[in-house]
């Protein structure tokens, strides 16, 4: 007996049992079926006979009101074009194009495609940009920068340590008996290695001090050249032709680049460092200890900077989990390896030439 005919016979036996017992509930209990199912079989049997008891074909998955694929793609495209906007805004844009899709449906489509939340749209937007080098709109850039401060750093590219340093003056706070305290900070855009000098003023001499005492000696020890420094247009960095900071850079053959004030997109490294040192050092230090002098605070800052530069892994796209000093050392090792390989190649060429000149025809 075929399986289909067996199913029909089982359903018919339930109907027959109910007729014999005169009790539908008892018949359903004995055969383990619901009364809803029993009455459905009875209706189909009365209408179509035994053929009505056959299993119905599965319902087509493509519902007649399913959103067309091209509309789904357009919704996804709009969600990435305007990642900070909600489904109601996309609904209005679709209506302007002559396509009427409800906000609820749009939200459902975005959820199904992993774009339901703003954070998801940010990730998708960054992935697309990384894969296709797409041009971003001003709104997309603002949205990504709000979600991911590291994105701002990518506008400032450098290919080696010392090629471009970012410098800024950060107001730390007012210490009792000391007054206002400022952090003169410098960050390398290649490795994120950072330097910091605390002072009670924003004068150019303090900005020069961190370069002269900390930054340049470090790069000289590594046999690296500091080529450019990027700052804002603050008075400690810019002024007349005899401005101490600019004169110092000129004497050391360092180019001075400036960005417009309040444009963190061009100085994202230093902005991120200022926020990190504030959260991880200053706020913790001020809760745990009362500092009697700037020198005492500088000692603790120096200890934290050693941890930041030499022990703390950085997860940014430049260091990829390495410590800043490791990024610099890796660069120097690779450079040394390339130079050694080039020297061997020149020696091999010279050796071949000498052998060739000694050969006779």
C-alpha positions, 0 to 999 in steps of 0.5 A: 500500500502506498504511503499516500493511500495509507494516510487517506485510510487513517483519516477516513478511519477517524471519521468512521470511528466518530460515526460509530461512537457518536462522539467526536471528542472521544474519537479524536482522543483515541486517535490522537488528533485535534477536533479542529483537524477532525472537522477540517477532514470532515469538511474536505471529505464531504466536499471532495470525497476520499480525494479530499483527504489527501495531504495538501501541497506545501504553501508556496514560499513566495507570498504574493505580497513579498517585496520585490528583490530590486526594492529590497536592494534599494532599501539596503542602499539607502540605509547605507547612504543615510546610515544615521537615519531611521526607517521612516526617513527611508520610507519617505525617500522610497515614496519620492521614487514612487515606491510605497513600502511601509516603515515596518516592512523596511525595518523588517528588511533591514533586520533580515539583512543585518542592517537593522541597527545603526551600529550594524550599518556602520560596520557594513559601511566600513566593510564596503569602503575597505573592499571597494575604496568607495567615496563617502558622503559628508554624512557618512563620514560624520556618522562613521567618525561618531561611531569609530574615532579611529576612522579619523586617523585614516585621513592622516597617513604616514609610511614610516616613524617620524614622517608625521607627528601630531602635537597638541596642548591639552588642558588637564585641570586646576591643581590646588596650590599650583593652578592650571596644568596643561599637557603638551602631547606628541603622537606619531601617526605611524606607530601611535607612540606618544610623548607628554610634558606637563606645564603650567602654561601654554607658552611656545617654550613649553611646546618646544620643551617636549620636542627637545627633551623627549621626542627628538632624542628618542628618534635620534637614538633610533636613527630616525628623522622627524620630518613633519609636525602637524598642529592646530593654529594655537598661539603656542604653535603659530605667530610671527616669523620669530615665533619660538616654536616655528624657529625651533622646527626650522632649525631642526629641518622639520616641516610645520603643517597646520590644521584648522582649529576644531577640525579633529578629522585632520588631527584624530591621533592626538584627539584620541590620545587626549581622551585615552590619557584623560580616562586611563590616567588623569581621572584615575590618578586624581582619585587616588592621590593628591599631587603637591607639584607638577613634577610629582604628576609628571613622574606618574605620567611618565610611568603611565607613558612607559606602559602605554608605549612599551607594554600596552597592545594597541588594537588600532588598524596601524598596530593590529595588537602590537605595542607602539614600540614593536611597530617601530622596531618591526619597521627598523628590522624590515628596513635593515633586512631590505638594505642587507638584501640589496647589499648582497645583490650588489656584491653578487653582481660585482662578483659575476662581473669580475668572473666574466672579465677573467674569462677568455674567449 
